[in-house]
């Protein structure tokens, strides 16, 4: 159906279709179309004539009114200038006028009943998908399903003077669109934005540019991790004398790998006071800080047990800083003896494509170091499940669209970490060293 409001084409047919085929709340024999879920996970039928309950389906930040939450009322009614309870937080929020929305125009209305869509302004702690009610219900509406963002880009401001504005503006965009995510990547320290496509991300950032916050984007760093594959050991003596009180500490460490996901463990096996008790926390801190910064390529070091078992100290020159520095260097030296490796994120990918593209997709996955887990056929659609390194998926949204003439789709999520092949590890380490040299 072709419709043009400016030329009055198709409007009558569209309205007739909506009237005839789109059910209203009054035609459902008292039952709302949307289900609720109680605390035990059981599905709850929502009565249209029951207590007031509505769901937030959109957030918009108006330059004059501020944050406006769009509610779809599913049961009961809500008077203007009253209050409701947000199920997620349990907090009671006072509201002002209920707003009837007509494009950019907002008109105050006295009440909202089942089937109505209204706006509520200036409720800060409210999100898309939240259930709001009169506080008497013991359930919340089912979450609004949203697709997983597929494109990730690192972002920074063009003008350093705008750095303070970046975070708040990204938060506004994040709140208004659940498929757009802005966050800081823990493993790399980069600010990243995630969206459904490069076009989606560009559109969102253009909105921010209209508020005089211009940004540049680039491919983000992959959040690699570092670890070891065998046991290792080393010692380090930190000694410095430059007139007056010096610095002295000696630390002996053993390290060994932990199962994947165990992160870090520190063990104190010092006996006989070779390292005084007051300096053991400094040893642990030195190792932890080194793990945070990385040893071989600047990525967090994980799945390692560090065991301090011996050391030496000086009555005058030893202090916490000396033992922290000695522990850091001893850990770095021990890592060199323990077959260090890089770990890369491996994504679980599910791809849906017309069956005629199956061969092209399979070959492309193999070229990306992917491992196909299985294939299913549903009518003319092929569904492929595979494990693929994240580093090979950064531009996949665009490339899948190209391979399938826009008919393919996919979802993916982090499944596990695995060892980076040796030839790629060398390239990553070399790139890290080059960055340090130019920093």
N, C-alpha and C positions, 0 to 999 in steps of 0.2 A: 504494500500500500504506500503510495506516494502522498505526502502531506506537506503543504506549505501554508503557514499561517499568514504570511505577508500577501500571498496571492489568493487566499481563501480556496485552496485546492485540497480536497479530501478531508476537510475538518468534520463535516457532517457524518461521513462514513466512519471516521475514527471514533467520534463520540457515540454513535450507535453501537459500534463494536464493544466499547468499554461498558456501556449500559447493559448490553445483552449478555456479554460473555465474562465480564469480570465481577466476581461475587462481592457483595457488600457484607458487612458484619451482620446485618439484620437477616440475611438469607441463609445463615448457617445454623439455624435452629438453636441459637443461643451459644454456640461454640465458636471460639476464636480460631482463626486459621493457624496461629502460631502456638507451639507447645511450650510448656514449662518443664523444668527439671528440678526435683527436690534435692535435699542434702544427701540422700542416699543414691542419687543418680537415676531415680525412677522418673518416667515421663508423666507429666501432669496435663490433663485437658484443662484449658482455660475457658471459663464461662464469660461470655461477653457482658453479662449483667452482674458479674461478681465485683469484688473490690477493685479499686483503681489499680491498674498496672499498665505500664507503657515501656517501650524499649527505645533507646537512643540509636538512631541509624545514621546520623550525620553530625559532624561538628564543623562549624564555620566561624571564622574570626572576622567579624565585621569591623571596619575601621572606626565606626561611630559608636556602635553598641557594645563591641567587645566579643567575647566568646559566646556563641549561640549554639545550644544543643537542640537538634531536631528530634522530637518525640513522635512515635507512632503509638497512639493509644489503642490497646487491644481489649481492655475491659474497664467497666466503671466509668467514672468521670472525674475530672480535676478542675476545681474552681481556680480562677485567677487570684494572685496575691495570697497564696497559701503556702504549703510545704509538701515535700515528698521525701521518701527514704531511698537512698541509693543502695541497692542490695550488695554490691561489691564491697563497699566500705562500711555499711551499717549506719552511716551518718544521715541525720535529718538536715535537709537543705531548704532554706526559705527561698521562695521565688517571687518575682514581681509579676508583671503582666505576662499573660500567655500571648504569643505573637502568631498571627496568621500570616503566612508567607506567600507573597505573590511576586516572584522574581526577586528584584532588589528591594521591593516595598514590603514593609512590615506593618500590620495593623493589629492593635490590641483587641482581644476577644475575652468575654467574661468567663467562658468555661470550655473544656474540651471533653468530648465523649468518645465512646468506642468507635473506631474508624477514622477519627480526626488525626491530622498531622499539624503539630504546632511547634513553635520555637520557644525555648526558655533561655533567657540571657543571664550571664554573670554567675553561673555555677561552676566554680573552678575545678573541683575534683570529680569530673565526670568524663566518661570515655565512650567511644562508639561500641555498641553492644551491651552497655549497662542496662539493667532492669531498674526502673523506678516505680515505687508503689506507695500506698498509704501506710505501709509498715505492718499490715496484718497477714500478708501472704508468707508462706514458708517455702517458696520456690523462686527460681529466676528463669527468665526466658532462655531458650537454647541460644548458644552463641551464634552470631551471624558469621557464616562461613566466608573466609577470605582466602584467596590464593596466596601462595608463598612468593615473595619478591624474587625475581630471577636475575636481575642485573645489579651489580655492586660497583660503585665508583668512589674513589677517594676524593675528598673535597677540601678546598681551602679558599679563603677570601682573596680577591685580587688586591685589595687595599688593606694593609695591616691595621689601619685605623678602624676597620669594620669588624675586627675579630670579636669584640664584645657583643656585637649584634648577631653574629652567626648562630650561636647556640639558641637564643630565644626564637629567632625566625624559623630555624629548623624544627624546633619543638612545635610551633604552630602548624607547620606543614604536616608533621608526623601525626598530630592529633586529628587533623582534618581528613586524613586518608589512611586507612589501616593497611593498604598495600604499599605505602611509602614509609620507610624506616630510616631514621637518622640516629647513629650511635657511634661511640668510640670503640674501635677494635682493640681489645685488651692485649692481644699478642703483638700487635704492630704499633699501637699508640696512635694510629691514624683515625681521623674523623671520616666515616663513610656514610653514603646514602645508598639505599636499596629500593629498587622499584621493579615494575613488571617488564619494562623495556627501556632502552635508551631514550626513546621518545617520551615515555612517561616521566623519567627523571628530568629530562630537559624542560618539559612543561612545568613541573613543580619548581624547578630552580628559576625559571623565567618569572614566576610569581614573586619570588624573593627579590629578583633584580628590579622589579617594579617598585620595590620599597627601598631602592638604593643600596642593596647588599649584593654586589656582584661577586661571583665565584668562578673558580676554574676547577675542572675535574680531570682525573687521570685514572689509569688502572691502579687498583690498590695492591699493596704488598700481600702476598699469600701468608696467612698466619701459620707458618711452620713452627715446629717445636724441635728441641734438641734433647737427645738422651744418649745413653751408652748401651753397649751390647754385651759387655763382659766386666769382670771385676778389675779394679785398678787401685793404685796406691802411690802416694808421693808425700814429700815433706817440703816445707819452705821455712827458711829463716829470714825474718825481717830484722834488719839491723841498720841503724842510722845514727851517726854521731856528727854533730855540727856545732860543738861547743856547748857547754852547759849540759842539761839533762838530755840523754839520747833516747832512742827507741829500740826496743828489743822484744822479739817474740819468735818462738819456733813451734810449728804445728805439724803433726804427722796425721795424715788422713788415709782411710781406706774408703773406697766407694764401690757400690755394686748396684746392678739394675733391679728395679722393682717391676711388678706386673703393670701392664699398660693401664693408665688411669689412676695409679696410686699417688702420683705427683711427687711428694718429697717426704723423707723421714731423716731425722737427725738422731744419732745415737752417741751417748757419752760413755766411753769405756776407759777413761783416764783413771789410773790408780797411782797411789803414792804421792799425789799432789804435784806431779810434773807440770801440770797446768793448774794454777790455783782456781778454786771453785768460782771466784768472782769474775773470772775471765772466760768461762765456758759459754755464757750467753753471747759474748762478743764473737767467739769462734762461730757459733751457729748463725749469728747475724751476718758475718762475712760471707758464709756459704750461701745463705738465702739471697742476699743482694746480688751475688754473682749469678745465681740461677735465674734471677729476674732479668738481668741484663743479657744473659746468654754467654756462651764460651766460644763457639766455633763460627757462628754467623749472626749473632745479635738477636736470637730468638729465645724465648723462655726455655729453661732447662727443666725437664720433668722426669718422673719415674726413676728416681735415684735415691739411694740410701747413703748418707755420709756418716762415717764413723770416725770420731776423733779418739785416738788411743794413746798418744804420747805427745810430749812437748817439752819445752824448756822456757824458763823465764829469768828475769833479772830483778833483784829486789828493788832497784831504783828506776831502771829504764823501761820496765814493762808497764803497759797500760792497755786499756780496752781497744784503743785505735790500733795499736801495734798488733794485737792478736787478731783483730778483724782483718787487717791487711794481710797478715801471714796466712790466715785461713782461706782468704780469697785466692791467693796465689797457689796455695797447696791444692785447692780444689781444681783450679785450672790445670795444674801439672798432672794431677791424678786422672783427669778426663782424657788427656793425651795418651795415657796408657790403657784406656778402657774401651777402645774402638768406638769413638763417638760417631753418631749418625744424626741425620735430620729426619724428622717425621713430617709427612704432608697430610692434610685433610683429604679423606676419601669420601665422596658423596654417593649416597644411594639415589639413583636417577630412575624415574619412570617416564618413559616417552610413549606418547600416543600418536601414531601416524597412519595414514591410509596404507593398506597392505602393499600397494605398488611401490612404496618407497622403502620397504623393509631392507632390501639389499644395500641401498645407499646409506641408510642409517647405521646398519651393522658395520659396514666398512669404515664409516667415519668414526664410530666408537673405538674400533680397533686402532685407528691412527691416533687416538687421544689416550692411549694406554688404558682404555676401558676394558673391563671384564664383564661380559654379558652373563647375567645370572639366570635369565629365563625369558621366554616369549609366550604370549597368549594371543589368541585371535578372537575378536568379538565382532562378528559380521565382517564388514570391510575394513575394520580397524585393527591394526597390530599394536600390541602393548609390549614394550621391551623394558626389562629391568636390568640395571647394570651398576657396577661400581666404577666411578670415574674420578680421577684426581681433580680437586678444585681448580688447580692451575690450568687445567685443560678445558674448564667450563666457563671461563670469564666472558667470552663473547658468544656463548652457545645460543642464546636467544635469537640473535641476528642470523647466525649460520644455519640453525634449524629451519628458520623461516625461509631462507634461501634454498635449502635442500628440498623442502616440501612444498614450495610455492605458497607458503603461508598457511598450509593445512595441518602442520604438526604442532604439538604442544607437549610440555613436559613439566614435571615437578621434581624437586630434589631437596635433600636435607643431609646434614652431616651424619655419617654412619660410624666412622672410626678414623684413626690415624695409622699410617703405615710408613715404612722406611722409604726414603727417597732413593731412587737408583743412583749409583756411584757417579756416573757422568754428569747427572743433573746437580748432584750435591756439590761437585767441584765448581760448576758455574755459579751457583748461589753463593758459595763462600767467596769466590773471586769478586762477585758483584758487591758483596758486603765490604770487602777490603777496599775496593775502589771508592765506595761511598765514604768510608772513614778517612781515606786519603784526601778527599775533596771537601770534607766537612770543615 
